Amino acid sequence: MSDIASFENKPQELKPKTKKPPMFDVILLNDDFTPMDFVVYVLKEIFNHTDQAANEIMLKVHNEGQASCGIFSKDLAETKSYEVNNLAKINDHPLISIVKPIYD
């Protein structure tokens, strides 16, 4: 017989060479004009936060100047940031969100 091995005789374990995608933080920035109720509304509608979580984040934005709304992949973070900024603009509020990369 021949010394050639086939796949049937030697099962091989293939390990995928994948890595986690880079993650990005969506951050709300404080301003002196956007009503707190609107910020809570944005956090609930766009980021699906509960009433309690939305109020806590809103207070953090108000007291500290900024707060994280969530951590997402790049495309999703940019989409959510765009939705926040667009919704604020439509409602004549100066609320702004930004996207920052998270480095490991």
C-alpha positions in Angstrom: 0.0 0.0 0.0 1.1 3.6 -0.3 2.2 5.8 2.5 -0.1 8.7 1.4 -2.5 9.7 4.1 -6.0 10.8 3.3 -8.3 13.1 5.1 -10.4 10.1 6.1 -7.6 8.5 8.0 -6.4 11.7 9.8 -9.1 14.0 11.2 -7.8 17.5 11.4 -9.0 20.2 13.7 -9.1 23.5 11.9 -8.9 26.5 14.2 -10.4 29.6 12.6 -8.2 32.7 12.5 -10.7 35.2 13.6 -10.5 38.0 16.0 -13.1 40.2 17.6 -14.0 43.4 15.7 -12.8 46.7 17.2 -15.4 48.3 19.4 -16.5 51.9 19.6 -18.1 53.9 22.4 -21.0 56.3 21.6 -20.7 59.3 23.9 -23.3 62.0 24.6 -21.9 65.5 25.2 -23.5 68.0 27.6 -24.9 71.3 26.5 -26.9 74.0 28.4 -30.0 74.0 26.1 -31.2 70.4 25.5 -34.0 69.5 27.9 -33.2 66.5 30.2 -36.5 64.8 29.1 -35.3 64.8 25.5 -32.0 63.2 26.5 -33.9 60.5 28.4 -36.1 60.0 25.3 -33.1 59.6 23.0 -31.5 57.1 25.4 -34.7 55.0 25.5 -35.5 55.2 21.9 -32.2 54.8 20.2 -30.2 52.8 22.7 -33.1 50.9 24.3 -32.2 51.8 27.8 -34.7 51.4 30.7 -36.2 54.4 32.4 -33.7 54.0 35.3 -30.6 53.5 33.1 -31.6 56.4 30.8 -32.1 58.8 33.9 -28.7 57.7 35.3 -26.9 58.3 32.0 -28.7 61.7 31.6 -27.6 62.8 35.1 -24.0 61.7 34.3 -24.0 63.7 31.1 -25.4 66.7 33.0 -23.0 66.5 36.0 -19.8 65.3 34.3 -20.2 66.8 30.8 -20.3 63.5 29.0 -21.4 59.8 29.3 -21.2 56.6 27.4 -24.5 55.4 25.9 -23.2 52.1 24.7 -20.4 50.1 23.1 -20.9 48.8 19.6 -19.1 47.7 16.4 -18.0 50.6 14.3 -20.9 50.6 11.8 -23.5 50.3 14.6 -21.9 53.0 16.7 -21.7 55.4 13.8 -25.3 54.7 12.9 -26.5 55.3 16.5 -24.5 58.5 16.7 -26.0 59.7 13.5 -29.5 58.9 14.7 -28.9 60.9 17.9 -27.5 63.9 16.1 -30.2 63.8 13.4 -33.0 63.5 16.0 -31.6 66.4 18.0 -31.3 68.5 14.8 -34.9 67.7 13.7 -36.1 68.8 17.2 -34.0 72.0 17.3 -31.7 70.8 20.1 -27.9 71.2 20.1 -27.4 67.7 21.6 -24.3 66.0 20.1 -23.0 62.5 20.3 -19.5 61.3 19.2 -17.9 58.0 18.5 -14.6 57.0 20.2 -12.6 53.8 19.6 -12.0 51.5 22.5 -8.4 50.4 22.6 -7.5 47.1 24.4 
